[in-house]
Amino acid sequence: MPELPEVEVVRAGLAPAAIGSQITAVSVFDERALTRHPAGAADFVGRLEGRTFTGAERRGKFLWLPLDAGSDALIAHLGMSGQMLLRAPEAPAERHERIRIHLEHPTHGELAVVFSDQRTFGSLAVDPLVIDGRTSIPSQVVHIARDPIDPEFDDGAFRAALRARGSAIKRVLLDQGVISGVGNIYADESLWASRIHPETPANALSTQAVRRLLAEVRSVLAKALAEGGTSFDAQYVNVNGQAGYFSHSLNAYGQQGAPCHRCGTPIVRESFMNRGSHFCPRCQRRR
């Protein structure tokens, strides 16, 4: 599933093309791509055509494009395999194209935003905006915590949340109500970098360890962003259809059997929440 870096790469790619563009036409080819818009395709189209995008925002794994009235936005969740692609207006249909939004940009002219999704777990919707602190966010995102690269992320509140939880630190990192955008890949990488076993109880971590963990989370996310995210197959690509290459920089995730880059001990993989945890049994001893 796309995590924070992958979604941020898509948001940044959409921004210059979408902001200021008028929506001239919307085509819905598969209503399964509107599971987050229960009013259906006709309502979705009617609430978009003729409107103008005024921004491009993200929180965690959600991205949204605010609309001109200032009261709602086009929101996207990519699910497992969703893609937001920029295409020429008459470009042939993508293999798994579900929705096409035609735009007229004052500088770039005509273009199209294509939502393609092989597994159909992703969705678009038009969602009302609500006030959250000093910003407005879609109502579907209010339950999502700020992510660690958000300037308003509260480090102290995060440390307090960990002190109140006895569950495994990796489970807490994956809890979108505590910290958003850190999925399985970047949780494993951050825990490896901070030398913390994924099953360590969150409330057993010292203040110093939590600070180190947060610093490594931010460092890992920043490096992944610089390298365009992590792509293991053709399902995750940026708006131009290009793959990220952070997979070449992974130290723990997917590296089972390979020597740890610090100590040479083989990385192990253990079952965790219907997925896997990857760590070094020597560098990340459970204490």
CORMOSUL-V139927 format. One record per residue. N is the residue number from 1. RES is the residue in three letters. SS is DSSP state (H for helix, E for strand, - for the rest). PSI is psi in degrees with one decimal (999 if undefined). Layout:
N|RES|SS|PSI  N|RES|SS|PSI
This chain:
1|MET|-|135.5  2|PRO|-|134.9  3|GLU|-|-169.2  4|LEU|H|-51.0  5|PRO|H|-40.7  6|GLU|H|-42.2  7|VAL|H|-37.5  8|GLU|H|-37.2  9|VAL|H|-41.9  10|VAL|H|-45.2  11|ARG|H|-47.4  12|ALA|H|-32.8  13|GLY|H|-34.9  14|LEU|H|-33.8  15|ALA|H|-55.3  16|PRO|H|-25.7  17|ALA|H|-33.3  18|ALA|H|-41.9  19|ILE|-|124.1  20|GLY|-|-5.2  21|SER|-|141.0  22|GLN|E|137.9  23|ILE|E|112.7  24|THR|E|-27.4  25|ALA|E|150.4  26|VAL|E|129.9  27|SER|E|123.7  28|VAL|E|115.5  29|PHE|-|-17.7  30|ASP|-|110.8  31|GLU|H|-8.3  32|ARG|H|-18.0  33|ALA|H|5.8  34|LEU|H|31.7  35|THR|-|-26.5  36|ARG|-|0.3  37|HIS|-|80.4  38|PRO|-|-16.0  39|ALA|-|-11.3  40|GLY|-|176.6  41|ALA|H|-43.5  42|ALA|H|-42.4  43|ASP|H|-41.9  44|PHE|H|-48.8  45|VAL|H|-45.8  46|GLY|H|-29.5  47|ARG|-|-5.2  48|LEU|-|-43.0  49|GLU|-|132.3  50|GLY|-|-9.7  51|ARG|-|170.5  52|THR|E|135.2  53|PHE|E|135.7  54|THR|-|-3.1  55|GLY|-|179.5  56|ALA|-|110.6  57|GLU|E|166.2  58|ARG|E|146.2  59|ARG|E|123.4  60|GLY|-|-123.9  61|LYS|-|5.5  62|PHE|E|140.2  63|LEU|E|151.6  64|TRP|E|153.5  65|LEU|E|102.4  66|PRO|E|148.9  67|LEU|E|163.7  68|ASP|-|-31.5  69|ALA|-|-16.0  70|GLY|-|6.4  71|SER|-|-10.4  72|ASP|E|175.6  73|ALA|E|155.2  74|LEU|E|118.1  75|ILE|E|144.3  76|ALA|E|134.3  77|HIS|E|123.2  78|LEU|-|-12.4  79|GLY|-|-138.1  80|MET|-|-35.4  81|SER|-|15.8  82|GLY|E|145.2  83|GLN|E|138.3  84|MET|E|112.2  85|LEU|E|140.4  86|LEU|E|128.3  87|ARG|E|158.2  88|ALA|-|148.7  89|PRO|-|-30.2  90|GLU|-|17.5  91|ALA|-|145.0  92|PRO|-|155.6  93|ALA|-|142.0  94|GLU|-|159.0  95|ARG|-|-40.4  96|HIS|-|36.3  97|GLU|E|131.2  98|ARG|E|-37.2  99|ILE|E|141.6  100|ARG|E|129.0  101|ILE|E|116.5  102|HIS|E|134.0  103|LEU|E|155.1  104|GLU|E|108.8  105|HIS|E|139.6  106|PRO|-|-22.8  107|THR|-|-45.8  108|HIS|-|-10.6  109|GLY|E|-148.1  110|GLU|E|139.7  111|LEU|E|174.2  112|ALA|E|141.9  113|VAL|E|121.6  114|VAL|E|129.2  115|PHE|E|113.1  116|SER|E|139.8  117|ASP|E|109.5  118|GLN|-|-45.5  119|ARG|-|-6.3  120|THR|-|31.6  121|PHE|-|-16.3  122|GLY|-|171.0  123|SER|E|150.0  124|LEU|E|159.9  125|ALA|E|156.5  126|VAL|E|121.5  127|ASP|E|140.0  128|PRO|E|146.8  129|LEU|E|141.4  130|VAL|E|158.0  131|ILE|E|132.2  132|ASP|E|97.3  133|GLY|-|-121.1  134|ARG|-|9.7  135|THR|E|167.2  136|SER|E|134.8  137|ILE|E|156.1  138|PRO|E|149.1  139|SER|H|-26.9  140|GLN|H|-5.2  141|VAL|H|-3.8  142|VAL|-|-25.5  143|HIS|-|-4.6  144|ILE|-|127.4  145|ALA|-|160.3  146|ARG|-|153.7  147|ASP|E|163.8  148|PRO|-|-11.3  149|ILE|-|4.3  150|ASP|-|128.9  151|PRO|-|-23.5  152|GLU|-|8.6  153|PHE|-|132.8  154|ASP|-|102.3  155|ASP|H|-40.3  156|GLY|H|-41.0  157|ALA|H|-35.2  158|PHE|H|-43.5  159|ARG|H|-39.6  160|ALA|H|-39.0  161|ALA|H|-38.8  162|LEU|H|-38.1  163|ARG|H|-23.9  164|ALA|-|2.0  165|ARG|-|129.5  166|GLY|-|1.9  167|SER|-|168.6  168|ALA|E|141.2  169|ILE|H|-35.2  170|LYS|H|-39.5  171|ARG|H|-39.9  172|VAL|H|-39.7  173|LEU|H|-27.6  174|LEU|-|-3.0  175|ASP|-|106.6  176|GLN|-|-9.8  177|GLY|-|-11.2  178|VAL|-|-47.4  179|ILE|-|132.1  180|SER|E|159.9  181|GLY|-|-10.4  182|VAL|-|97.6  183|GLY|-|-163.4  184|ASN|H|-43.6  185|ILE|H|-53.1  186|TYR|H|-22.4  187|ALA|H|-48.1  188|ASP|H|-44.0  189|GLU|H|-40.4  190|SER|H|-39.8  191|LEU|H|-38.3  192|TRP|H|-46.0  193|ALA|H|-32.7  194|SER|-|4.2  195|ARG|-|39.9  196|ILE|-|129.3  197|HIS|-|137.0  198|PRO|-|-22.2  199|GLU|-|3.2  200|THR|-|128.9  201|PRO|E|135.8  202|ALA|H|-38.7  203|ASN|H|-0.6  204|ALA|H|-7.8  205|LEU|-|135.2  206|SER|-|164.5  207|THR|H|-39.9  208|GLN|H|-41.3  209|ALA|H|-39.1  210|VAL|H|-41.8  211|ARG|H|-41.8  212|ARG|H|-41.3  213|LEU|H|-46.9  214|LEU|H|-40.2  215|ALA|H|-40.6  216|GLU|H|-36.4  217|VAL|H|-47.6  218|ARG|H|-38.4  219|SER|H|-44.2  220|VAL|H|-44.7  221|LEU|H|-39.8  222|ALA|H|-41.7  223|LYS|H|-40.4  224|ALA|H|-39.5  225|LEU|H|-43.6  226|ALA|H|-27.3  227|GLU|-|12.4  228|GLY|-|15.4  229|GLY|-|-173.8  230|THR|-|124.5  231|SER|-|122.3  232|PHE|-|-15.8  233|ASP|-|-168.7  234|ALA|-|1.1  235|GLN|-|-36.0  236|TYR|-|119.2  237|VAL|-|163.3  238|ASN|-|-172.2  239|VAL|-|-16.7  240|ASN|-|5.6  241|GLY|-|15.3  242|GLN|-|143.5  243|ALA|-|149.7  244|GLY|-|165.0  245|TYR|-|22.4  246|PHE|H|-17.0  247|SER|H|-24.1  248|HIS|H|-9.1  249|SER|H|6.9  250|LEU|-|136.1  251|ASN|-|-24.8  252|ALA|-|-55.3  253|TYR|-|126.2  254|GLY|-|8.2  255|GLN|-|17.1  256|GLN|-|131.8  257|GLY|-|-20.7  258|ALA|-|151.4  259|PRO|E|138.6  260|CYS|-|135.6  261|HIS|-|-11.4  262|ARG|-|-47.7  263|CYS|-|-9.7  264|GLY|-|-7.9  265|THR|-|137.4  266|PRO|E|133.8  267|ILE|E|140.3  268|VAL|E|157.8  269|ARG|E|127.4  270|GLU|E|148.3  271|SER|E|136.8  272|PHE|E|114.5  273|MET|-|51.2  274|ASN|-|22.3  275|ARG|E|-151.4  276|GLY|E|150.6  277|SER|E|133.5  278|HIS|E|127.6  279|PHE|E|167.2  280|CYS|E|119.3  281|PRO|-|-16.4  282|ARG|-|-49.3  283|CYS|-|-26.5  284|GLN|-|54.7  285|ARG|-|140.9  286|ARG|-|124.3  287|ARG|-|999
